[in-house]
Amino acid sequence: MEMNEQVASLHRQAMEHADAAMYFQSHGDEARFQEETKLALDLEERAAALLPCEEASEPTRTVLLRSAATLALRCRQLRRAERLVAQALLGFGPDALLDEIRDVLEQVHFDRHLAVQGDGLSDNELQVSLSGQGVSFGVIAANQYLDRAKNIVNLVRRTTERLHGLPFQNKRRSGESASLYMSAPRAGSFTMTYRLGKQPSLDGMHGPDEILPTLLEDIRTVDNRDWRELRNRIDDDAYLNNFVGLLRQIAPDGSNVSLVGFTVRQKGESYAVPFRRNRRELLVDQSGGTDRQLETVEGVLSWADRRSNTVKLGDTRIKVPGGVIDDIVRPLWGQPVKATIEWQPGRKTGVLIDVESLDA
């Protein structure tokens, strides 16, 4: 069905306001972004309402409702987005469009779990939500959950040590890092909460009010693939390698887990970062080089020398960058893995870029 004149006019006006909203967002004007997005939402919803719920209205009706639901998400009107999705699903849109509508609904559910309800999250707590096809109501595959939970703990610990100005060490320091506690997972998108406990009592140490927001801003920088900014934020190679390596282990796989959301609360305000990058998108040369010779090798990870940061995969010896061997490689010793190796000119030993378990 082609749009009639009134529907087309409303849709055109809606897109003009949506474009204006994106302009203001790109220039950091959140108030104008929200204002223009809400105007676009009102117009798009009015356009969709002019079309009756019947086959003759498709696919235009579903396209307009999908657009309106997406705009509702942008301005955080989650209940309104749900209603718009429901209207679309009640209609007669083609299967491909309805699948896109269901994706919007999944995003609505995910954003609900990113949101902090009442006093559910304190200023020294980090909330992490997992969402995707492999997550049902309070249920997730153990390997999808346990490995990420452990690596999130390491992310918080390493961020704490870095902000305290401590040099990177492979072995865990005794009594120098913040204690971290974890609540029972909650249902829906499978949400868990981490609480920072004991903090060092030395002058000048950073508390959770700085540690957790810094961690989330570092994660946002990676999700934006802004490697230059990440290097500015983390200027120590070992901490940088460790941070990116841990995020690869936590990253969505695109099927079982499609989104990993992080939320902290500061002075009564919630700060949420949805992390969508899969691990392959994080295989990046942070030095800015373009010519890379990469090879993928599979085998059992065996033999390691911490002094030389070298491991053995099958018959292949691999150099491990600083900051990676204990938190990322060591938990996989003795397991079948897939490793991505970079071969550098003039060197007989490849450098480990990424490693993942084949049992996942």
Buried (B, 14 or more C-beta within 10 A) or exposed (E): EEBEEEBEEBBEBBBBBBEBBBEBBEEEBEEBBBBBBBBBBBBBBBBBBBBEEEEEBBBBBBBBBBBBBBBBBBBEBBEBBBBBBBBBBEBBBEEEBBEBBEBBBBBBBBBBBBBBEEEBBEBBBBBBBBBBEBBEEEEBEEEBBEBBBBBBBBBBBBBBBBBBEBEBEBEEEEEBBBEBEBEEBBEBBBBBBBBBEEBBEEEEBBBBBBBBBBBBEBBBBBBEEEBEBBBEBBEBBBBBBBBBBBBBBBBBBBEBBBBBBBBBBBEEEBBBBBBEBBBEBBBBEBEEEEEEEEEEBEBBBEEBEEEEBBBBBEEBBBBBBBBBBBBBBBBBEEBBBBBBBBEEEEEEBBBBBBBBBEEB
